[in-house]
Amino acid sequence: MRKLFLFNLLCIAFLAVACDKKEPVTPDKPTPTVDPPTPQVVKVTGVKLDKTEATLMVGETVQLSATVEPANATEKSISWKTDDSSIANVDGKGLVTAVKGGTTTISVITKDGNMTAKFTITVKEPLSLKVYNSGKEVGDSLIYRLGSFPGDSLSFEVFDNATGAFVDADNLKVSSSSKEVATYLGNKDGSGFVKAESAGLSTLTFSWGDERLHSIILKVLPKPTEFGVFYAHAGTGTDPIAKDREIVEGALLRFNSPFFNVYYLDLYDLTNRSQILHDELITGESSDPDIASVVVNTGSFSYTWGIYSHNAGTATITLGYGEFRRSFVAKVTEYKLYYNGKEAGNSIEYYMGTNQGNVLKFSLFDETTKSFLKTKDWKLNIIFGSTHVDVSYTDTECVLTAKSAGMISINAIDTSDGQEFLVRNFAIFVRGN
């Protein structure tokens, strides 16, 4: 019994020791290495551009877009180049800029395979051509009067600013928005011709080949039947010879050289109530250009005629427009004003009591006849300050007697032609004793 007990105790002890015993650690085994699969390389087979050609003006741009084929190509890098950068250049993003006139090629090249697509660009220089009408550059509008020219045709020319010369108008085309008002007749002898058909408005568009040059509004007026000549400028020396400033046939134009030597006159189309300028039918002539000459306006100024005096005498001036004529008499005089025996200036200082009788004696000398005018043919007008002097006349002199100190403004007036003509204006300063 006791032996059995000891045996069982030994068995229990053995089992306890066995349970506490650890398993030895076994080191990890290395994981076997597996190479990744080699990727498949897709080669570029081509490249395309969204545009193949274009025409640009100098300074304009166009954006090109390239598509590399196939879409899943491995290397899609591209580059750009131009065959002639002086005509057009291209940046790294395909933006093309037109530089000067000509034609060149823009290329896109793939890095893989050097595949190429090409784009042709034509660059046009801006036209330096201007439209002229009868030698004058046209603006935005043009007025034409029916009956102004035989056949009522307007001529248009083309001027090249680049060369400074007119060019043959074979390539000129003109369209009219209203053929009832104006029609294009075609080109002849280097000019294009438009016929004015009837009164009204029409837009004329000028083209050079396929390119538009200019457009104007053509206003065609009815044929004039009544004209008038009017003063364009009223200055010292003009005399009011006609009602409402209009100059009637046979009117007298007075000049006093050198103080006033020009008249500016306007020609008006009274039918259309408009001034006539820059027209080839305007004429002007003088019977004696050495006395007075006529300058017909060529477009530089706003008047129709300029009549200039040169030497003393009389000349007949004839002005005209087409069949319309009007004649005037131009009288050129050269008067000199004297006081107390010496030539008068623009102002006179006079001291009361320094001269006998306290008087100033004035006379008017005619350089043409070399004689003094009779006082029946001239006078002094006191503009203001009349209370300072008394006025009296002798055969050839106007006598001013000073009464009190003050300033006097005076005009010397020629009345020899039955009308008042200003010769000189001057001032007198009367001083006290």
Long-range contacts (C-beta under 8 A, 24 or more apart in sequence): 41-74, 42-70, 42-72, 42-73, 42-74, 43-73, 43-74, 43-112, 43-113, 44-68, 44-69, 44-70, 44-73, 44-75, 44-76, 44-110, 44-112, 44-113, 44-115, 45-69, 45-70, 45-73, 45-113, 45-115, 46-115, 46-117, 47-78, 47-108, 47-109, 47-110, 47-115, 47-116, 47-117, 48-117, 49-108, 49-117, 49-118, 49-119, 51-119, 52-118, 52-119, 52-120, 53-119, 53-120, 53-121, 53-122, 54-119, 54-120, 54-121, 54-122, 55-121, 55-122, 55-123, 55-124, 56-88, 56-96, 56-98, 56-121, 56-122, 56-123, 56-124, 57-98, 57-123, 57-124, 57-125, 57-126, 58-98, 58-99, 58-100, 58-101, 58-123, 58-124, 58-125, 58-126, 59-97, 59-98, 60-97, 60-98, 61-95, 61-96, 61-97, 61-98, 62-95, 62-96, 62-121, 63-93, 63-94, 63-95, 63-96, 64-90, 64-94, 64-95, 64-96, 64-106, 64-108, 64-119, 65-94, 66-94, 66-108, 66-117, 68-110, 68-115, 73-112, 74-112, 75-110, 75-111, 75-112, 76-110, 76-112, 77-110, 77-111, 77-112, 78-108, 78-109, 78-110, 78-111, 79-108, 79-109, 79-111, 80-106, 80-107, 80-108, 80-109, 81-106, 81-107, 81-109, 82-106, 82-107, 83-107, 87-121, 87-123, 88-121, 88-123, 96-121, 98-123, 99-123, 100-125, 101-125, 127-208, 127-211, 127-213, 128-160, 128-161, 128-162, 129-158, 129-159, 129-160, 129-161, 129-167, 129-208, 129-213, 130-158, 130-159, 130-160, 130-161, 130-213, 130-214, 131-156, 131-157, 131-158, 131-159, 131-206, 131-213, 131-214, 131-216, 132-156, 132-157, 132-158, 132-159, 132-166, 133-157, 134-280, 136-278, 136-299, 138-214, 138-216, 139-216, 140-216, 140-217, 141-216, 141-217, 141-218, 141-219, 142-204, 142-216, 142-217, 142-218, 142-219, 143-219, 143-221, 143-274, 144-196, 144-218, 144-219, 144-220, 144-221, 145-220, 145-221, 145-222, 145-223, 145-224, 145-269, 145-272, 145-276, 146-196, 146-198, 146-199, 146-220, 146-221, 146-222, 146-223, 147-223, 147-224, 147-322, 148-279, 148-281, 148-322, 149-280, 149-281, 151-195, 152-195, 152-196, 152-197, 153-185, 153-193, 153-194, 153-195, 153-196, 154-193, 154-194, 154-195, 154-196, 154-218, 155-191, 155-192, 155-193, 156-191, 156-192, 156-193, 156-194, 156-206, 157-190, 157-191, 157-192, 158-208, 158-213, 166-190, 171-208, 171-209, 172-206, 172-207, 172-208, 173-206, 173-207, 173-208, 173-209, 174-204, 174-205, 174-206, 174-207, 175-204, 175-205, 175-207, 176-202, 176-203, 176-204, 176-218, 177-202, 177-203, 177-204, 177-205, 178-202, 178-203, 181-218, 181-220, 182-218, 182-220, 194-218, 196-220, 221-269, 221-271, 221-272, 221-274, 222-271, 222-272, 223-271, 224-269, 224-270, 224-271, 224-272, 225-271, 226-269, 226-270, 226-271, 227-267, 227-268, 227-269, 227-270, 227-276, 227-321, 227-324, 227-326, 228-267, 228-268, 228-270, 229-265, 229-266, 229-267, 229-268, 229-319, 229-326, 230-265, 230-266, 230-268, 231-263, 231-264, 231-265, 231-266, 232-264, 232-265, 232-266, 232-302, 232-303, 232-304, 233-263, 233-264, 233-303, 235-260, 236-260, 236-422, 236-425, 237-421, 237-422, 238-263, 238-422, 239-419, 239-420, 239-421, 239-422, 241-419, 247-326, 247-328, 249-326, 249-327, 249-328, 250-327, 250-328, 250-329, 251-328, 251-329, 252-328, 252-329, 252-331, 252-417, 252-419, 253-292, 253-307, 253-317, 253-328, 253-329, 253-330, 253-331, 254-331, 254-333, 254-414, 254-417, 254-421, 255-292, 255-309, 255-330, 255-331, 255-332, 255-333, 256-333, 256-334, 256-335, 256-414, 256-421, 256-422, 256-423, 257-309, 257-310, 257-311, 257-312, 257-332, 257-333, 257-334, 258-334, 259-423, 259-424, 260-422, 261-308, 261-309, 261-310, 262-306, 262-307, 262-308, 262-309, 263-306, 263-307, 264-303, 264-305, 264-306, 265-303, 265-304, 265-305, 265-306, 265-307, 265-319, 266-303, 266-304, 267-304, 267-305, 267-319, 267-321, 275-304, 276-304, 276-321, 277-302, 277-304, 279-321, 281-321, 281-322, 282-320, 282-321, 283-318, 283-319, 283-320, 283-321, 284-317, 284-318, 284-319, 284-320, 285-317, 285-318, 286-315, 286-316, 286-317, 286-318, 286-330, 287-315, 287-316, 287-317, 287-318, 288-313, 288-314, 288-315, 288-316, 289-315, 291-315, 291-330, 291-332, 292-317, 292-330, 292-332, 294-319, 312-367, 312-368, 313-368, 331-417, 333-366, 333-367, 333-368, 333-414, 334-366, 334-367, 334-368, 335-364, 335-365, 335-366, 335-367, 335-373, 335-412, 335-414, 335-423, 335-424, 336-364, 336-365, 336-367, 337-362, 337-363, 337-364, 337-365, 337-412, 337-423, 337-424, 337-426, 338-362, 338-363, 338-364, 338-365, 339-363, 344-424, 344-426, 345-426, 346-426, 346-427, 347-426, 347-427, 347-428, 347-429, 348-426, 348-427, 348-428, 348-429, 349-429, 349-431, 350-402, 350-428, 350-429, 350-430, 350-431, 351-431, 351-432, 351-433, 352-402, 352-405, 352-430, 352-431, 352-432, 352-433, 353-433, 357-401, 358-401, 358-402, 359-399, 359-400, 359-401, 359-402, 360-399, 360-400, 360-402, 360-428, 361-397, 361-398, 361-399, 361-400, 362-397, 362-398, 362-399, 362-400, 362-412, 363-396, 363-397, 363-398, 364-412, 364-414, 364-423, 372-396, 373-414, 373-416, 377-414, 377-415, 377-416, 378-412, 378-413, 378-414, 378-415, 378-416, 378-423, 379-412, 379-413, 379-415, 380-410, 380-411, 380-412, 380-413, 381-410, 381-411, 381-413, 382-408, 382-409, 382-410, 383-409, 383-410, 383-411, 383-425, 384-408, 384-409, 385-409, 385-428, 388-430, 389-428, 389-430, 400-428, 402-430, 404-430, 405-430, 405-431, 405-432, 406-430
